[in-house]
Amino acid sequence: MGVKEALLLLGIKVTDTVTGFKGVVTSIGFDLYGCIQAVVTPEMQTPGKLEDSRWFDVARLEILSEMPVMHRPRFVLDLTEVAAPRKSLPGPQEKPILR
């Protein structure tokens, strides 16, 4: 799964295939080792009481509905800025000059 596909999970109802935990993907995380994880937030069982969200590897998630529960943020639709290399920032090989 790529960056765009993972971000498109935001707002989608899913279930974890291992535990059966169900909810809506409310956050996506990318780590240094290549893992892509999603925060899944379950529906409220008691009015006014938020349930605990949980992290899952996206490979374990089964999509229950293709339609997001709300509009996604704009950054999901336009990844060109995220994907473009930033030449203006110094890389690890460039050391600052101390005076």
VMD Tcl script that draws the C-alpha trace (Angstrom):
set ca {
  {0.00 0.00 0.00}
  {1.34 3.39 -0.97}
  {1.05 6.78 0.70}
  {-1.97 7.87 -1.32}
  {-3.87 4.61 -0.77}
  {-3.14 4.76 2.97}
  {-4.32 8.37 3.25}
  {-7.50 7.48 1.39}
  {-8.39 5.21 4.35}
  {-9.10 8.33 6.42}
  {-12.78 8.41 7.32}
  {-13.43 4.85 6.10}
  {-15.21 2.27 8.28}
  {-12.97 -0.77 8.80}
  {-12.57 -3.88 10.89}
  {-9.36 -5.45 12.12}
  {-9.24 -8.98 10.68}
  {-7.35 -10.34 13.72}
  {-9.36 -8.94 16.64}
  {-12.66 -7.94 15.01}
  {-12.26 -4.36 16.32}
  {-14.47 -2.04 14.22}
  {-14.47 1.69 13.71}
  {-13.45 4.61 11.52}
  {-9.87 5.37 10.48}
  {-9.10 8.75 12.08}
  {-5.33 8.96 11.63}
  {-2.57 7.38 9.53}
  {1.05 6.99 10.65}
  {4.16 6.26 8.61}
  {7.28 5.12 10.43}
  {10.96 4.97 9.56}
  {10.85 1.20 9.02}
  {8.15 1.29 6.34}
  {5.17 0.34 8.50}
  {1.91 2.11 7.80}
  {-0.54 2.10 10.69}
  {-4.00 3.51 11.22}
  {-5.81 4.73 14.30}
  {-9.27 3.15 14.37}
  {-11.88 4.92 16.50}
  {-14.95 2.87 17.44}
  {-18.51 4.17 17.61}
  {-19.81 5.42 20.96}
  {-21.53 2.72 23.01}
  {-22.71 5.15 25.69}
  {-23.96 8.60 24.61}
  {-21.35 11.26 25.42}
  {-18.60 8.76 26.29}
  {-15.81 8.39 23.74}
  {-14.36 4.91 23.39}
  {-10.59 4.28 23.20}
  {-9.04 4.26 19.75}
  {-6.43 1.67 18.75}
  {-3.51 1.45 16.29}
  {-3.49 -1.29 13.63}
  {-1.24 -2.17 10.72}
  {-3.18 -1.23 7.57}
  {-2.56 -4.71 6.09}
  {-4.84 -6.12 8.83}
  {-7.77 -3.83 8.02}
  {-10.79 -4.86 5.99}
  {-12.81 -2.03 4.46}
  {-16.48 -2.12 5.45}
  {-17.62 0.93 3.47}
  {-16.02 2.73 0.52}
  {-17.70 6.03 1.45}
  {-15.92 8.15 4.10}
  {-18.02 9.25 7.08}
  {-17.05 12.90 6.44}
  {-15.07 14.97 3.94}
  {-11.34 14.24 4.04}
  {-8.79 17.03 4.49}
  {-7.49 18.58 1.26}
  {-3.98 17.15 1.68}
  {-5.35 13.70 0.88}
  {-6.37 14.84 -2.58}
  {-3.19 16.76 -3.47}
  {0.00 14.84 -2.67}
  {2.29 16.71 -5.08}
  {3.75 18.88 -2.32}
  {4.42 15.87 -0.10}
  {6.01 13.85 -2.92}
  {8.17 16.65 -4.33}
  {11.78 16.71 -3.09}
  {12.68 19.87 -1.22}
  {15.99 21.12 -2.53}
  {16.01 24.22 -0.33}
  {16.57 22.21 2.86}
  {20.12 21.10 3.71}
  {20.69 17.37 3.61}
  {22.62 15.30 6.16}
  {25.85 15.69 4.14}
  {25.68 19.50 4.38}
  {27.09 20.83 7.64}
  {26.24 24.31 8.95}
  {29.08 26.78 9.04}
  {29.75 27.91 12.61}
  {31.30 31.38 13.00}
}
mol new
graphics top color blue
foreach p $ca { graphics top sphere $p radius 0.5 }
foreach p [lrange $ca 0 end-1] q [lrange $ca 1 end] { graphics top cylinder $p $q radius 0.2 }
display resetview
